[in-house]
Amino acid sequence: MTENTLRERVAAFASLTDEILQLARSGDWMALVRETDRRDQVLDELIALAGSRLLDQLPDLKPVLVDLLEKNRLIDTLVAERQRELAVELVPARQERRLKNMYRP
């Protein structure tokens, strides 16, 4: 494991986080899921390479990682808002299904 490898993986993680944030803002949820899977793979690589020692090895990346945490919180907020919207949209469909089941012979 080299310092350059760690920096490359952190840069890839940051780039994917930025892309996911843009996808959440634009409402492209299918692409967001795909990119989240890719980002999770990069995160797994980072954990395998450095684990909890990442900041010990690259302390200058702390501001980058703090920024990524904030972006992730924003992504979580946007996803939660969409989940609430979908829940509201599903209420009439659920009610219709219940009514159909009640009046089915």
TAWOFEN-V808230 format. One record per pair of residues at least 24 apart in sequence whose ideal C-beta (glycine too) atoms are under 6 Angstrom apart, sorted by the first residue. I is the first residue (numbers start at 1). J is the second residue. Records with the same first field share a line. If there is no record, write none. Layout:
BEGIN
I: J ; J
END
This chain:
BEGIN
1: 49
6: 49 ; 50 ; 58
9: 42 ; 45 ; 46
10: 61
12: 42
13: 42
14: 68
17: 68 ; 71
20: 75
21: 71 ; 75
24: 75 ; 78
END
